[in-house]
Amino acid sequence: MDKLIGRDLEKKQLVEYVNSDRPEFVAVYGRRRVGKTFLVNKMLGGKMTFSMTGVLDGSKDEQMEAFIDAMKEYSGELIEKPKTWMEAFRILKTFLKKKVKLKQRCVVFLDELPSMDTQRSGFVRALGYFWNSWASLQDNLTLIVCGSATSWMIRHIVDDKGGLHDRITHEMHLRPFTLHETELYLKSRGFLWDRLSVMQTYMILGGIPYYLGLLQKNESLARNMDHLFFSEDEKLRREYKRLYSTLFKSPDSYMAIVSALSKVKCGMTRDELRKALGKESSGSLSKKLEDLSNCDIIRKYVVRKKDIKRNCAIYQLTDFYSLFYLTFIPKAEIETNYWSNHIGTPEVNTWLGLSFERLCLLHIPQIKKALHIDYVATKFYSWRSKREGANAQIDLILERADRVINVFEIKYSESEYTLDKTENEKLRKRINVFRAETGTKEALWPTLITTYGLTDGVHSSTFVATLTMDDLFL
């Protein structure tokens, strides 16, 4: 079995929750395949008093069958199938009472929780009653609930307005690996790839442990992508619909939003999205955008303006797997060597540049550390010019409490980057437009992020600081 890589904070937290001297109700959530169940089982597998996994797309009857199987495994007794969740939790309480009296810590793990909440099943109400009426009074009980449908977990458990309102003692949003954790994971499995290959892997698969686990160490990155996306086996070609079907009960409208965002590099406002989609109401679209953001599929950010309206926020696709899939799979026939044969084409080069920008935006803590400003309070955002015809945009701005603003230029290159006269003039123009429109008085420091650094040249002194891909691995 794979080793548990990274997750240092989450591991420490789980140990604290299990060694607590009070009742704990912990919600663990995050997108499909991110490693939630693996983390809990790896850390607490030997300490479980009761553990049950919901049946994906299962009926209420199938969920009850799963409950019976779990109860038999942990109690050694075959029970009669409960008719309701109230009855099921009553059976669970009776079983746990014997353990609680022994003064030992009881750990209950309910996995794939959204699957248990079938239509008109009353599951959430029964769970709330179980916690409020008994479990919350047991100082030696830890209840951990987990689910991939992140929006459901937040809406019905973390932010529930009914019986579970404000009952969660801790929530754990498990996010994809960072570049550093991805490198550690691949090394633990015997990969000898250089950092460019690791970074390109991240730009295709994101930091999703399950996807990374499908890679073969004796194959090149290109050959791995051919096998996973473009062969007859195509494990990750079929994953796309499964991902959104797991996250959302009505996935088509969510996939339409993601598809629209995949076509626009700089992101879209809610109104721009509504026009592109045609039918979505503002309220429905806002809810779905919030859901996608909670699932780490998109990010929401605002421009630098004090009176910015809520509906002028920018939404950008940040899920690397979805971006890669939508860029290449709809156009590609099943061709065993498709990816190997298209490396170096304009389409792939454009995608590399776009993905590298998104990679940087998801590694702000590493960028701050590389700049030695991790101790300085900062705000980061993107910026668009409102001047007609200006066509100026800055993908990343870091505004610092020490009255300095880092204005970033992000360039993907497979060798040292050279800033020529034309690009230098474009950069200076964008910075000048930014200063004029925002009226900022802070110092503006042009900062470069590239793969292998900057060549010495006439215009290289334009940048106050230069970061490389190694800095993103911090």
KAJONOR-V774046 format. One record per pair of residues at least 24 apart in sequence whose C-alpha atoms are under 10 Angstrom apart, sorted by sequence separation. I is the first residue (numbers start at 1). J is the second residue. D is the distance in whole Angstrom. If there is no record, write none. Layout:
i=[I I]
j=[J J]
d=[D D]
This chain:
i=[50 60 64 71 144 178 179 182 183 185 189 191 193 197 201 211 253 293 295 297 324 327 376 377 378 407 14 49 50 60 67 143 146 177 182 191 192 197 211 286 292 293 297 376 377 378 380 382 14 18 48 49 143 144 145 146 181 182 186 189 190 191 192 289 297 376 378 379 380 382 144 179 180 182 185 186 189 190 191 193 253 292 324 373 378 407 7 11 15 178 179 181 185 189 190 191 193 211 257 323 324 10 11 14 15 18 128 177 178 186 282 373 10 14 127 176 177 178 182 187 368 4 11 12 85 114 132 136 176 177 186 205 254 257 258 267 269 323 324 367 417 7 11 85 106 113 114 115 124 128 131 132 175 176 177 253 257 267 268 269 323 364 417 10 11 105 106 107 108 109 110 111 112 113 114 115 124 130 131 175 176 267 269 394 417 4 5 89 105 106 107 108 109 110 111 112 113 114 115 128 129 254 258 267 361 364 392 393 416 417 425 428 3 4 86 88 103 105 106 107 108 109 110 111 112 113 114 117 128 129 132 253 254 257 320 360 361 371 392 405 415 416 417 418 419 424 427 2 85 86 90 103 104 105 106 107 108 109 110 111 112 113 114 124 127 128 131 319 360 361 394 405 406 407 414 415 416 417 418 419 423 424 84 85 86 89 93 97 101 103 104 105 106 107 108 109 110 111 112 114 125 126 127 128 131 254 255 261 318 358 392 393 394 403 404 405 406 407 408 409 410 411 412 413 414 415 416 417 418 419 420 421 4 83 84 85 86 88 89 92 93 97 100 102 103 114 124 125 254 320 357 358 392 393 403 404 405 406 407 408 409 410 411 412 413 414 415 416 417 418 419 420 421 424 3 4 84 85 86 87 88 90 96 100 101 113 114 117 124 125 128 258 272 318 319 320 357 390 391 392 403 404 405 406 407 408 409 410 411 412 413 415 416 417 418 419 420 424 2 85 86 89 90 100 113 124 248 258 270 271 272 318 319 390 392 393 394 402 403 404 405 406 407 408 409 410 411 412 413 415 416 418 419 420 1 85 86 89 93 97 99 100 112 257 269 270 271 273 317 318 392 393 402 403 404 405 406 407 408 409 410 418 419 50 84 85 86 88 89 93 99 114 269 270 271 272 273 316 391 392 400 405 406 411 418 419 86 114 248 269 270 271 272 318 390 399 417 419 86 90 113 247 248 268 269 270 318 399 419 50 85 96 247 268 269 270 385 399 49 50 267 268 269 384 387 398 49 267 268 269 386 397 398 244 247 266 267 268 385 386 397 67 266 267 268 361 384 385 397 49 66 266 267 360 384 387 397 265 266 267 383 386 396 63 64 264 265 357 358 385 416 63 264 357 384 385 62 63 261 262 263 356 357 409 49 60 63 261 262 356 357 383 408 49 50 51 52 53 54 55 56 59 60 260 261 262 354 356 407 412 48 49 50 51 52 53 54 55 56 57 58 59 60 61 260 261 262 353 354 355 356 407 408 409 410 411 412 47 48 49 50 51 52 53 54 55 56 57 58 59 60 258 259 353 354 406 408 47 48 49 50 51 52 53 54 55 56 57 58 59 60 258 352 353 406 47 48 49 50 51 52 53 54 55 56 58 59 60 257 258 262 263 352 353 47 48 52 54 55 57 60 258 262 352 45 53 54 59 261 262 299 350 44 53 54 60 259 262 263 299 349 45 258 259 262 263 349 44 258 262 259 260 255 259 314 41 258 259 314 40 314 40 37 37 36 37 304 304 371 303 304 302 303 304 305 243 301 302 303 304 301 302 303 304 240 300 301 302 303 23 239 240 301 303 367 23 24 25 26 27 28 29 239 21 29 20 236 240 19 27 239 240 265 18 18 237 266 18 236 265 360 17 265 360 303 49 51 53 237 265 357 49 50 51 52 53 54 237 265 304 356 357 48 51 53 149 303 356 371 148 149 152 229 304 356 370 371 149 150 151 152 229 370 371 149 150 151 152 370 148 149 150 230 370 147 148 149 229 230 147 148 149 229 234 367 370 371 233 367 370 230 231 232 234 367 369 370 229 230 231 232 233 368 369 370 40 230 231 232 366 367 368 370 229 230 231 366 367 369 25 40 229 230 231 366 367 229 230 231 365 366 367 23 226 227 228 230 363 364 366 37 226 227 229 230 360 363 365 25 36 37 211 226 227 229 359 362 363 24 25 36 37 225 226 227 363 23 24 36 206 207 208 225 226 227 360 23 35 206 207 208 223 225 226 356 359 22 23 24 34 205 206 207 223 225 226 22 23 24 32 33 204 205 206 222 223 224 225 226 22 23 24 25 26 27 28 29 30 31 32 203 204 205 206 222 223 224 266 21 22 23 24 25 26 27 28 29 30 31 32 203 204 205 222 223 266 21 22 23 24 25 26 27 28 29 30 31 32 202 203 204 205 206 221 222 266 20 21 22 23 24 25 26 27 28 29 30 31 201 202 204 205 221 222 20 21 22 23 24 25 26 27 28 29 30 31 175 176 203 204 205 220 222 19 20 21 29 30 173 174 175 203 204 222 18 19 20 28 29 173 174 18 19 29 30 173 17 18 29 17 18 28 29 17 18 27 28 17 27 266 266 29 266 14 27 28 265 304 26 27 115 26 114 305 306 114 305 304 39 36 151 155 36 151 154 36 35 36 151 152 34 35 151 154 26 27 34 35 150 151 153 25 26 27 28 29 30 31 34 35 149 150 151 152 24 25 26 27 28 29 30 31 33 34 150 151 176 24 25 26 27 28 29 30 31 150 151 24 25 26 27 28 29 30 31 149 150 23 24 25 26 27 28 29 30 149 150 148 204 203 204 203 203 204 17 200 203 17 202 203 206 202 203 200 203 14 200 203 13 199 202 14 13 200 199 10 10 10 7 7 7 7 6 38 5 6 34 35 6 7 33 34 35 6 33 34 35 5 6 32 33 34 5 31 33 34 5 6 32 33 5 6 5 179 4 5 178 3 2 5 179 4 178 179 3 178 2 3 180 2 179 57 178 57 56 57 5 2 32 33 2 32 31 32 31 32 31 32 31 30 196 199 196 195 196 31 31 32 30 31 29 30 31 29 30 31 199 199 196 199 195 196 199 195 195 179 180 183 179 180 182 180 181 179 180 181 178 179 180 178 179 178]
j=[74 84 88 95 168 202 203 206 207 209 213 215 217 221 225 235 277 317 319 321 348 351 400 401 402 431 39 74 75 85 92 168 171 202 207 216 217 222 236 311 317 318 322 401 402 403 405 407 40 44 74 75 169 170 171 172 207 208 212 215 216 217 218 315 323 402 404 405 406 408 171 206 207 209 212 213 216 217 218 220 280 319 351 400 405 434 35 39 43 206 207 209 213 217 218 219 221 239 285 351 352 39 40 43 44 47 157 206 207 215 311 402 40 44 157 206 207 208 212 217 398 35 42 43 116 145 163 167 207 208 217 236 285 288 289 298 300 354 355 398 448 39 43 117 138 145 146 147 156 160 163 164 207 208 209 285 289 299 300 301 355 396 449 43 44 138 139 140 141 142 143 144 145 146 147 148 157 163 164 208 209 300 302 427 450 38 39 123 139 140 141 142 143 144 145 146 147 148 149 162 163 288 292 301 395 398 426 427 450 451 459 462 38 39 121 123 138 140 141 142 143 144 145 146 147 148 149 152 163 164 167 288 289 292 355 395 396 406 427 440 450 451 452 453 454 459 462 38 121 122 126 139 140 141 142 143 144 145 146 147 148 149 150 160 163 164 167 355 396 397 430 441 442 443 450 451 452 453 454 455 459 460 121 122 123 126 130 134 138 140 141 142 143 144 145 146 147 148 149 151 162 163 164 165 168 291 292 298 355 395 429 430 431 440 441 442 443 444 445 446 447 448 449 450 451 452 453 454 455 456 457 458 42 121 122 123 124 126 127 130 131 135 138 140 141 152 162 163 292 358 395 396 430 431 441 442 443 444 445 446 447 448 449 450 451 452 453 454 455 456 457 458 459 462 42 43 123 124 125 126 127 129 135 139 140 152 153 156 163 164 167 297 311 357 358 359 396 429 430 431 442 443 444 445 446 447 448 449 450 451 452 454 455 456 457 458 459 463 42 125 126 129 130 140 153 164 288 298 310 311 312 358 359 430 432 433 434 442 443 444 445 446 447 448 449 450 451 452 453 455 456 458 459 460 42 126 127 130 134 138 140 141 153 298 310 311 312 314 358 359 433 434 443 444 445 446 447 448 449 450 451 459 460 92 126 127 128 130 131 135 141 156 311 312 313 314 315 358 433 434 442 447 448 453 460 461 129 157 291 312 313 314 315 361 433 442 460 462 130 134 157 291 292 312 313 314 362 443 463 95 130 141 292 313 314 315 430 444 95 96 313 314 315 430 433 444 96 314 315 316 433 444 445 292 295 314 315 316 433 434 445 116 315 316 317 410 433 434 446 99 116 316 317 410 434 437 447 316 317 318 434 437 447 115 116 316 317 409 410 437 468 116 317 410 437 438 116 117 315 316 317 410 411 463 104 115 118 316 317 411 412 438 463 105 106 107 108 109 110 111 112 115 116 316 317 318 410 412 463 468 105 106 107 108 109 110 111 112 113 114 115 116 117 118 317 318 319 410 411 412 413 464 465 466 467 468 469 105 106 107 108 109 110 111 112 113 114 115 116 117 118 316 317 411 412 464 466 106 107 108 109 110 111 112 113 114 115 116 117 118 119 317 411 412 465 107 108 109 110 111 112 113 114 115 116 118 119 120 317 318 322 323 412 413 108 109 113 115 116 118 121 319 323 413 107 115 116 121 323 324 361 412 107 116 117 123 322 325 326 362 412 109 322 323 326 327 413 109 323 327 325 326 322 326 381 109 326 327 382 109 383 111 109 111 111 112 379 380 447 380 381 380 381 382 383 322 380 381 382 383 381 382 383 384 321 381 382 383 384 105 321 322 383 385 449 106 107 108 109 110 111 112 322 105 113 105 321 325 105 113 325 326 351 105 106 325 354 107 325 354 449 107 355 450 394 141 143 145 329 357 449 142 143 144 145 146 147 330 358 397 449 450 142 145 147 243 397 450 465 243 244 247 324 399 451 465 466 245 246 247 248 325 466 467 246 247 248 249 467 246 247 248 328 468 246 247 248 328 329 247 248 249 329 334 467 470 471 334 468 471 332 333 334 336 469 471 472 332 333 334 335 336 471 472 473 144 334 335 336 470 471 472 474 334 335 336 471 472 474 131 146 335 336 337 472 473 336 337 338 472 473 474 131 334 335 336 338 471 472 474 146 335 336 338 339 469 472 474 135 146 147 321 336 337 339 469 472 473 135 136 147 148 336 337 338 474 135 136 148 318 319 320 337 338 339 472 136 148 319 320 321 336 338 339 469 472 136 137 138 148 319 320 321 337 339 340 137 138 139 147 148 319 320 321 337 338 339 340 341 138 139 140 141 142 143 144 145 146 147 148 319 320 321 322 338 339 340 382 138 139 140 141 142 143 144 145 146 147 148 149 320 321 322 339 340 383 139 140 141 142 143 144 145 146 147 148 149 150 320 321 322 323 324 339 340 384 139 140 141 142 143 144 145 146 147 148 149 150 320 321 323 324 340 341 140 141 142 143 144 145 146 147 148 149 150 151 295 296 323 324 325 340 342 140 141 142 150 151 294 295 296 324 325 343 140 141 142 150 151 295 296 141 142 152 153 296 141 142 153 142 143 153 154 143 144 153 154 144 154 393 394 158 395 144 157 158 395 434 157 158 246 158 246 437 438 247 438 438 174 172 287 291 173 288 291 174 174 175 290 291 174 175 291 294 167 168 175 176 291 292 294 167 168 169 170 171 172 173 176 177 291 292 293 294 167 168 169 170 171 172 173 174 176 177 293 294 319 168 169 170 171 172 173 174 175 294 295 169 170 171 172 173 174 175 176 294 295 169 170 171 172 173 174 175 176 295 296 295 351 351 352 352 354 355 169 352 355 170 355 356 359 356 357 355 358 170 356 359 170 356 359 172 172 359 359 172 173 174 174 175 176 177 177 209 177 178 207 208 180 181 207 208 209 181 208 209 210 181 182 208 209 210 182 208 210 211 183 184 210 211 184 185 185 359 185 186 359 185 185 188 362 188 362 363 188 363 188 189 366 189 366 245 366 246 246 249 209 209 242 243 213 243 243 244 244 246 246 247 247 247 414 451 451 451 452 292 294 295 294 295 294 295 296 295 296 297 469 470 469 472 469 470 473 470 473 469 470 473 470 471 473 472 473 472 473 474 472 473 474 473 474 474]
d=[6 9 8 9 10 9 10 9 10 8 9 9 9 7 9 9 9 9 9 9 10 8 7 5 9 8 9 7 9 9 9 10 10 9 6 8 8 9 8 9 9 9 8 6 8 10 10 10 8 8 9 9 10 9 10 9 8 9 8 10 10 5 9 8 10 7 10 10 9 10 10 9 10 8 8 8 9 7 8 8 9 10 8 9 9 10 10 8 8 9 7 10 9 8 9 10 9 10 9 9 10 8 9 8 8 9 9 8 6 9 9 10 9 8 10 7 4 9 8 10 9 9 10 10 9 10 8 9 5 6 8 9 9 9 10 10 9 10 9 10 10 8 7 10 9 7 8 8 7 10 9 8 8 5 7 9 8 9 10 10 8 10 10 10 10 10 10 9 8 8 8 8 8 6 6 10 8 10 8 9 8 9 10 9 7 8 9 10 9 6 6 6 6 6 6 6 5 8 9 8 7 7 9 10 8 9 9 10 8 8 10 9 10 7 10 10 10 5 5 5 5 5 5 5 4 8 7 10 5 8 8 8 8 9 7 10 7 10 9 9 9 7 7 9 8 7 9 9 7 8 9 9 7 6 6 6 6 6 6 6 7 9 9 9 9 5 8 10 9 10 7 10 10 10 9 7 5 6 6 8 9 9 7 7 8 7 8 10 10 7 9 8 8 8 8 8 9 9 8 10 8 9 8 9 10 9 10 9 9 9 8 7 8 10 9 7 8 7 8 7 9 8 8 7 7 6 5 5 5 9 8 8 7 10 8 6 10 9 7 9 10 10 8 10 10 7 9 6 8 8 8 10 6 9 8 5 6 6 6 6 6 6 6 6 6 7 8 5 6 8 8 8 7 8 9 9 8 9 8 9 10 10 9 9 10 9 7 10 8 8 9 8 10 10 9 9 9 9 9 9 5 5 5 5 5 5 5 5 5 6 7 9 6 9 7 8 7 10 10 9 5 9 8 7 8 8 10 8 9 7 9 6 10 9 10 9 9 9 7 6 6 6 6 6 6 6 8 9 9 9 10 10 6 9 10 6 8 6 8 9 10 8 10 10 10 6 8 10 9 8 7 9 10 9 7 9 6 8 7 8 9 9 6 9 9 8 10 10 10 8 10 9 7 7 10 10 9 9 10 8 9 10 9 10 8 10 8 10 9 5 7 10 10 9 8 9 10 9 8 10 10 9 9 9 6 7 8 10 10 9 10 9 9 8 5 7 9 9 10 8 10 5 6 10 9 10 8 6 5 9 10 10 10 10 8 8 5 7 7 10 10 10 9 4 10 10 10 7 10 8 10 7 7 8 8 8 10 8 9 10 8 8 10 8 9 8 9 9 10 7 10 6 9 6 10 9 9 9 8 8 9 8 8 9 10 9 9 6 6 8 8 10 9 8 8 8 8 8 8 9 7 9 7 10 6 9 9 6 10 10 9 6 7 6 6 6 6 7 10 10 7 8 8 10 9 10 10 8 9 9 10 10 10 10 10 10 9 9 7 5 5 5 5 5 5 9 9 6 8 9 6 9 9 7 8 9 10 8 5 6 6 6 6 6 6 10 5 9 10 7 8 7 10 5 9 7 6 8 8 8 9 8 8 6 8 8 9 9 9 10 8 9 7 8 9 7 9 5 7 9 7 9 6 9 10 9 5 10 9 9 10 10 8 9 9 10 9 10 9 10 9 10 8 8 7 8 9 9 9 8 10 10 9 7 10 9 9 9 9 9 10 10 10 7 9 9 10 9 10 9 7 9 6 7 9 10 9 6 6 6 6 7 5 9 8 10 7 8 7 10 10 7 10 10 9 10 9 10 9 10 9 10 10 9 10 9 9 8 8 10 10 9 10 7 8 8 9 7 9 7 8 10 10 10 10 10 10 10 7 10 9 10 10 9 10 9 9 10 10 9 10 10 10 10 10 10 10 9 8 10 9 8 10 10 9 10 9 9 10 8 8 8 10 8 6 7 8 10 7 7 4 9 10 9 10 6 6 9 8 9 10 9 8 9 8 9 9 10 10 6 8 9 7 10 10 8 8 10 7 6 8 10 10 9 10 9 5 6 8 10 7 10 8 9 6 5 7 7 8 8 9 9 6 8 6 10 9 7 9 9 7 9 10 9 10 10 6 10 9 6 8 8 7 9 8 9 6 9 9 7 9 9 6 8 9 10 10 9 9 8 8 10 10 6 10 9 7 8 8 9 9 10 9 6 9 7 6 10 7 9 9 9 9 6 10 9 9 7 9 9 8 5 9 7 7 7 9 6 8 8 8 9 6 6 9 9 9 8 10 7 5 8 9 8 9 7 8 9 8 5 9 6 5 9 9 8 10 9 10 4 6 6 6 6 6 6 6 7 5 8 6 5 9 6 7 10 6 6 5 5 5 5 5 5 5 6 7 9 8 8 9 9 10 10 5 9 8 6 7 6 6 6 6 6 7 6 7 6 10 9 8 8 9 9 8 9 8 8 8 8 8 8 9 8 6 10 9 8 9 6 10 10 10 9 9 10 6 9 9 10 7 8 9 8 9 10 8 9 9 9 10 8 9 10 9 10 10 6 7 7 9 8 8 9 10 8 10 10 9 8 9 10 7 10 8 10 10 10 10 7 9 9 10 10 10 10 7 7 9 9 10 9 9 9 9 7 8 9 8 9 7 9 5 8 9 7 7 9 8 8 10 7 6 8 9 8 8 9 6 10 9 9 9 10 9 5 6 6 6 6 6 8 9 8 10 6 10 8 5 5 5 5 5 5 8 6 7 6 7 6 6 6 6 6 8 10 6 8 8 9 7 8 7 9 8 8 9 8 10 9 9 8 9 8 9 8 6 9 9 7 9 10 10 9 9 10 9 7 9 9 8 9 9 10 9 7 9 8 9 9 10 8 8 10 9 9 8 8 9 8 10 5 6 6 6 6 7 7 9 9 7 7 9 9 5 9 10 8 9 8 7 8 6 9 9 10 10 8 9 8 10 10 8 8 8 7 8 9 10 8 10 10 10 9 8 10 9 10 9 9 9 6 8 9 10 7 9 7 7 10 8 10 8 10 9 10 9 9 8 5 10 6 7 9 8 8 8 10 8 9 8 9 9 8 9 10 10 8 10 10 9 8 8 7 5 10 9 5 6 8 8 9]
